[in-house]
Amino acid sequence: MSQDLALPAKHTIFIVDDHSLLSSGLCLLLNAEHDLAVVGRAADLEEALRDSERLQPEIILLDISLPQGNSLDFLPRFRQGAPTTKIIMLTMHEDSSYLRKALSLGAMGYVLKRALDQDLLYAIRSVLRGEIYVQPAMVKQLMAGEKGEDPEHSQVTRTNDAGQLLWSSLSEREREVITGVARGFTSKELGEKYFISEKTVATYRSRAMTKLGLASKSELVELVMRLGIPHKTL
């Protein structure tokens, strides 16, 4: 006699966007994944607040620009109504002031609409792991700081704050590998330390460098030194 096996629970997602074609396309994309399920959609902020509080999804995909206003101003209400829900902003705004405000208000991700097909699934799974996801195209702008923004702080301070934020977006293993790389250890040595292959070390290194917006080891060493990242002995 056969016995039915329980299927693993899917991660629940709620979409807030007033463009019906985009919203429908996101539903098709996400529901096609074996571990993701869209449990609701809304085009109105007040409706979205009510439904997200009722459904308590794991992830909210929230468009920044909606007819009722800038959804960044509603982030505290979303977080109050669904305190365990993680919010990923969807936007056309490539302005780091929007990004900084979103992250300061508790958003866990920032994805440009022009790159949804490439980066959204990765962003969702990063946020589900407890990581912060910043669109790679925005990283250098975030690190550079904004001239004239926040006059109470110097550009160096703003850059360091951004560096700490981006460092926190790395997974624990990415931080371990990238710190080892900054200290001069080879992929072979790091692989032996963490019981992973050299190819896997290279994958962690590449992923971390992309998240940090860095192009060379010298840039990595400079960032690690500036942020005072502690060096664990291998």
Beta strands, then each sheet from edge to edge (+ up, - down):
strand 1: 11-16
strand 2: 36-42
strand 3: 59-63
strand 4: 65-66
strand 5: 69-70
strand 6: 86-91
strand 7: 109-112
strand 8: 133-134
sheet 1: 2+ 1+ 3+ 6+ 7+ 8+
sheet 2: 4+ 5-
end
